[in-house]
Amino acid sequence: MLDDPLMTMFAQVEAEQKAREEAESREATRLASMIGDNGGPPLAEPFGIKAAWLYFANAVELARLSVLHVRIERKKASLAGLVGERQTIMNRCIRRMRRAAGKD
């Protein structure tokens, strides 16, 4: 039965699938070790700010700074997305303009 070509192919596919799953598991473990608490690398400085005044903030101010920091980072990401979309539209228009001028 081991000489059956179909069984040989089946065993080979199973071995390849097992190897692929093990590679995916290793990659997931590697990536998990790089992820910090919020999905990013751990911050060396509070909120990524190296200002001397930050070390004189009290608990209430630090709590407010943490809220503001999250909002600022979210707005930065949103702005980056909008700028990228604008860049895409601009590039499309430039290509159309060049085609209309016969340059492309």
KOLKOL-384174 format. One line per 4 residues: number of its first residue (from 1); their letters; for each residue y, x, z of C-alpha. Coordinates in steps of 0.05 Angstrom, whole numbers, m for minus. Example, Ala and Ser with C-alpha at 12.3 -4.5 7.8 and 13.67 -1.06 7.14 Angstrom:
<tinus>
1) as) m90,246,156; m21,273,143
</tinus>
This chain:
<tinus>
1) mldd) 0,0,0; 46,59,12; 40,78,m62; 72,12,m82
5) plmt) 139,29,m117; 171,m34,m89; 154,m15,m18; 181,55,m30
9) mfaq) 247,27,m56; 251,m21,3; 241,36,53; 294,77,17
13) veae) 345,20,19; 330,8,93; 341,82,108; 407,83,69
17) qkar) 431,20,105; 413,50,173; 450,115,156; 511,75,133
21) eeae) 511,34,198; 506,97,240; 564,129,201; 607,66,212
25) srea) 589,67,286; 610,140,292; 676,125,256; 690,66,301
29) trla) 677,109,362; 723,163,335; 779,113,321; 771,79,388
33) smig) 783,144,424; 850,152,388; 876,82,404; 922,76,464
37) dngg) 936,14,507; 976,m23,454; 941,4,392; 984,66,387
41) ppla) 982,135,417; 1000,140,490; 1074,155,502; 1091,220,537
45) epfg) 1160,194,557; 1174,123,582; 1189,81,521; 1192,144,479
49) ikaa) 1261,160,507; 1274,231,531; 1342,214,562; 1358,241,631
53) wlyf) 1389,175,653; 1323,139,646; 1295,173,708; 1351,141,749
57) anav) 1334,70,728; 1308,23,783; 1248,m23,777; 1288,m83,752
61) elar) 1321,m41,698; 1255,m11,677; 1225,m80,670; 1283,m102,626
65) lsvl) 1278,m37,586; 1204,m51,573; 1221,m120,545; 1277,m92,502
69) hvri) 1234,m34,477; 1181,m82,451; 1233,m126,417; 1267,m66,385
73) erkk) 1201,m38,358; 1182,m106,331; 1249,m113,295; 1243,m42,267
77) asla) 1175,m60,238; 1202,m125,209; 1262,m89,178; 1216,m37,148
81) glvg) 1176,m92,116; 1238,m125,87; 1265,m59,60; 1197,m45,28
85) erqt) 1197,m113,m6; 1268,m102,m31; 1246,m34,m59; 1187,m67,m95
89) imnr) 1233,m119,m127; 1283,m65,m146; 1229,m23,m180; 1204,m83,m219
93) cirr) 1274,m98,m243; 1286,m26,m263; 1222,m25,m304; 1244,m90,m339
97) mrra) 1313,m61,m352; 1283,2,m382; 1235,m38,m426; 1293,m81,m450
101) agkd) 1333,m19,m467; 1273,8,m507; 1265,69,m462; 1194,55,m440
</tinus>
